[in-house]
Amino acid sequence: MGSTSSENGIEAPAVLAHAPPKKFKRLYANYIRTIAAFAVVQMHSVGELLFSFQPEASWEIRWWTGNIFYSALRWATPFFIMLSGSFMLAPSRDEPTGEFLKKRIGRVMIPFAFWSVVYLLYDNRGRIYDGNLPGWRVIRDKILFEDVYYHLWFIPMIVSLYLLTPVFRVWIKQAHRSDIEYFLGLSFCVTALQHLIPNLFVVKYVGWLGYIGFYVLGYYLCTYPVRRKGIIYALAIFMPALTAIGTWWLTAKAGTYDNKFYVYFSPNVVLMTFALFLFLRDYDWSGFADRHPRVNHWVNRFADLSFGVYFLHVLVLDVMKNGYEGQFRITYDTLFSATLNPLYGTVIQALIAIAISLGLIYLLSKIPFIKKWLM
């Protein structure tokens, strides 16, 4: 990862070599957020295909469509965690613990509460129609012990990182670069082993590390210069193929879908995430914005609304898939009444879902209360 030293030989947080101006930093954050949001919607549009594996037809196009897209896009969710860490862990952010927690947790929990109600109502629409409403205990257990809907797991996870943030800020202020690198190595090694060998010796007792590795990694990559980028990029470029082939091999061997290579803490996913985030951080987005001002305006606007798009897009995808409005049925292989090849059909499906979600969130953002509290 490289190293820097101060005059007295002690490593300490350093400003990036040739550090970009503040405007640039805001630009790369918005571009990364926008790219990651597109990738998340694309993954969710193909996720169900991974469960269609049939041992007698292991090269079937639908399963491989899901495998290819998932293998190429597993960096998307970690990007959001890393962006949060890059801002939240900065030592310059000096605010009392209570004030920080009130501001940040409120910022995500109020929208989470609203959208949880929306998805609970949607998930139980059949029961509501039949007058067979679930009891309070069922709803309580769904919220506290399960995922309200499959994509909403992200909010409790990010809240857990916010709870740790005041402690990690104190540590980062005092930590040398080597201390942070040690923690990152430990975190990703432990979390990878937890998934591969769950009951391994000391590893099974360090379960709290989890996503904090990506959180700290975001701060690290936005604070320190990284050397040997060519080697990092050269290795990372093979990771999507390794992930796809490895997933196919494990799945074919087991006779059913095996997601070990997709786990966010797998070395292949960590390396791919590290390299792509590093590349996007270093890219000259300021120059890109000057050359393409309209695209830049759109990207910044989308980034502002991306939190709302995250909450809504799964509902839009499901409505499109089920075709509740007559022939309005759009899936990875169907566009209204036309049949599509899944490899490009799923891209069309994701783009339409993004457009609808963005349009609806844009309209909701015009309502002051909604804009302030629910997105």
Secondary structure as UniProt FT lines:
FT   TURN            7..8
FT   TURN            17..18
FT   HELIX           22..46
FT   HELIX           47..52
FT   HELIX           55..57
FT   TURN            58..59
FT   HELIX           61..73
FT   TURN            74..75
FT   HELIX           76..88
FT   TURN            91..92
FT   HELIX           97..123
FT   HELIX           125..130
FT   HELIX           136..145
FT   HELIX           150..153
FT   HELIX           154..174
FT   HELIX           177..196
FT   TURN            198..199
FT   HELIX           201..205
FT   TURN            207..208
FT   TURN            210..211
FT   HELIX           212..221
FT   TURN            222..223
FT   HELIX           229..236
FT   TURN            237..238
FT   HELIX           239..254
FT   HELIX           260..262
FT   TURN            264..265
FT   HELIX           267..282
FT   HELIX           285..291
FT   HELIX           293..322
FT   TURN            326..327
FT   STRAND          334..335
FT   TURN            336..337
FT   STRAND          338..339
FT   HELIX           342..365
FT   HELIX           368..373
//
